[in-house]
Amino acid sequence: MATATEGAGVIAAAIDTVEETYEFMLAYAAQGLRVEENGGPARDFLKRTVAALDVLRAVTPDQVGVSGGPAFVETQAFLEVVADDARKAQAAFRFVLAQHNIGSQIIDNLNASIHVRALLTDLFLLDESLKISGL
């Protein structure tokens, strides 16, 4: 069984993937590309994020160092929000991946999605909690 520190490392890596994709999408959207160029790097980022969101949808309180006590219930409730927001954002990422072409405008619209924004805010909070807990 993985330790909380190992679990936190996997979670942090998944969070980093989502954040890196968001940063890439900001730059990609600014390029004004009508169609994909350079072999579709946007697709690669989106695919990695879809996989990272599978990890984030499955996070448990034990993985973030909470195994009982009053914090367990509150942590579980927050992780359910993270999982729900990750599910919604993942659907948006998959929708974009299903498109024949991924130009700058669709990426800009994905960036603006309330589901992606909610997920990012959740992940900033989760990431900071991992850092302050020493995991």
C-alpha positions as CSV (number, residue, x, y, z in Angstrom):
1,M,0.0,0.0,0.0
2,A,1.3,3.5,-0.9
3,T,2.1,5.9,1.9
4,A,0.4,9.3,2.2
5,T,3.6,10.9,0.9
6,E,3.7,8.7,-2.2
7,G,0.0,9.3,-2.8
8,A,0.6,13.0,-2.4
9,G,3.4,12.9,-4.9
10,V,1.1,11.3,-7.5
11,I,-1.6,13.9,-6.7
12,A,0.9,16.7,-7.0
13,A,2.1,15.4,-10.4
14,A,-1.5,15.2,-11.7
15,I,-2.1,18.8,-10.4
16,D,1.1,20.0,-12.2
17,T,-0.1,18.4,-15.4
18,V,-3.4,20.2,-15.3
19,E,-1.7,23.5,-14.5
20,E,0.9,23.1,-17.3
21,T,-1.9,22.3,-19.7
22,Y,-3.8,25.5,-18.6
23,E,-0.6,27.6,-19.1
24,F,-0.1,26.0,-22.6
25,M,-3.7,26.7,-23.5
26,L,-3.4,30.4,-22.6
27,A,-0.4,30.6,-25.0
28,Y,-2.0,28.5,-27.7
29,A,-5.2,30.6,-27.6
30,A,-3.2,33.8,-28.0
31,Q,-1.6,32.5,-31.2
32,G,-4.8,32.9,-33.2
33,L,-4.4,29.6,-35.0
34,R,-7.4,28.6,-37.1
35,V,-6.2,25.0,-37.4
36,E,-3.8,22.8,-35.5
37,E,-0.1,23.3,-36.4
38,N,3.1,21.5,-35.4
39,G,1.7,18.0,-35.1
40,G,-1.1,19.0,-32.7
41,P,0.7,19.8,-29.4
42,A,-2.7,20.9,-28.0
43,R,-3.9,17.3,-28.3
44,D,-0.9,15.9,-26.4
45,F,-1.5,18.4,-23.5
46,L,-5.3,17.6,-23.5
47,K,-4.7,13.9,-23.5
48,R,-2.2,14.1,-20.6
49,T,-4.7,16.2,-18.7
50,V,-7.6,13.7,-19.3
51,A,-5.3,11.0,-17.7
52,A,-4.4,13.3,-14.8
53,L,-8.0,14.0,-14.1
54,D,-8.6,10.3,-13.7
55,V,-6.1,10.4,-10.9
56,L,-7.6,13.4,-9.3
57,R,-11.1,12.0,-9.5
58,A,-10.0,9.1,-7.3
59,V,-8.1,10.9,-4.5
60,T,-9.0,9.7,-1.0
61,P,-8.5,11.4,2.3
62,D,-5.8,8.9,3.2
63,Q,-3.8,10.0,0.2
64,V,-3.7,13.5,1.5
65,G,-2.7,12.5,5.0
66,V,-6.1,12.4,6.6
67,S,-7.0,9.0,8.1
68,G,-9.6,9.9,10.7
69,G,-10.9,12.4,13.1
70,P,-13.0,15.5,12.4
71,A,-10.9,16.5,9.4
72,F,-11.8,13.2,7.6
73,V,-15.4,14.2,6.9
74,E,-14.5,17.7,5.7
75,T,-11.7,16.4,3.6
76,Q,-13.9,13.7,2.0
77,A,-16.5,16.3,1.3
78,F,-14.0,18.6,-0.5
79,L,-12.5,15.7,-2.4
80,E,-16.0,14.9,-3.7
81,V,-16.2,18.4,-5.0
82,V,-12.8,18.0,-6.7
83,A,-13.9,14.7,-8.2
84,D,-17.2,16.3,-9.5
85,D,-15.4,19.3,-11.0
86,A,-12.7,17.1,-12.5
87,R,-15.4,15.0,-14.1
88,K,-17.1,18.1,-15.6
89,A,-13.8,19.6,-16.8
90,Q,-12.7,16.2,-18.2
91,A,-15.9,16.0,-20.3
92,A,-15.0,19.4,-21.8
93,F,-11.4,18.3,-22.5
94,R,-12.7,15.1,-24.2
95,F,-15.2,17.1,-26.2
96,V,-12.4,19.3,-27.6
97,L,-10.3,16.3,-28.3
98,A,-13.1,14.8,-30.3
99,Q,-13.1,17.8,-32.7
100,H,-11.5,17.4,-36.1
101,N,-9.4,20.6,-35.6
102,I,-8.3,22.3,-32.4
103,G,-7.7,25.9,-33.2
104,S,-7.0,28.8,-30.9
105,Q,-10.6,29.8,-30.5
106,I,-11.9,26.5,-29.2
107,I,-9.0,26.4,-26.7
108,D,-9.8,30.0,-25.7
109,N,-13.4,28.9,-25.1
110,L,-12.2,25.8,-23.1
111,N,-10.0,28.2,-21.0
112,A,-13.1,30.2,-20.2
113,S,-15.2,27.2,-19.2
114,I,-16.5,27.6,-15.7
115,H,-15.8,23.9,-15.2
116,V,-12.1,24.3,-16.0
117,R,-12.0,27.4,-13.8
118,A,-13.7,25.7,-10.9
119,L,-11.3,22.7,-11.2
120,L,-8.2,25.0,-11.2
121,T,-9.4,26.8,-8.1
122,D,-10.0,23.4,-6.4
123,L,-6.5,22.3,-7.4
124,F,-4.8,25.4,-6.1
125,L,-6.5,24.8,-2.7
126,L,-5.7,21.1,-2.7
127,D,-2.1,21.7,-3.8
128,E,-1.6,24.3,-1.1
129,S,-3.0,21.9,1.5
130,L,-0.5,19.3,0.5
131,K,2.3,21.7,0.8
132,I,1.4,23.0,4.2
133,S,0.8,19.5,5.5
134,G,4.4,18.6,4.6
135,L,3.3,15.8,2.1
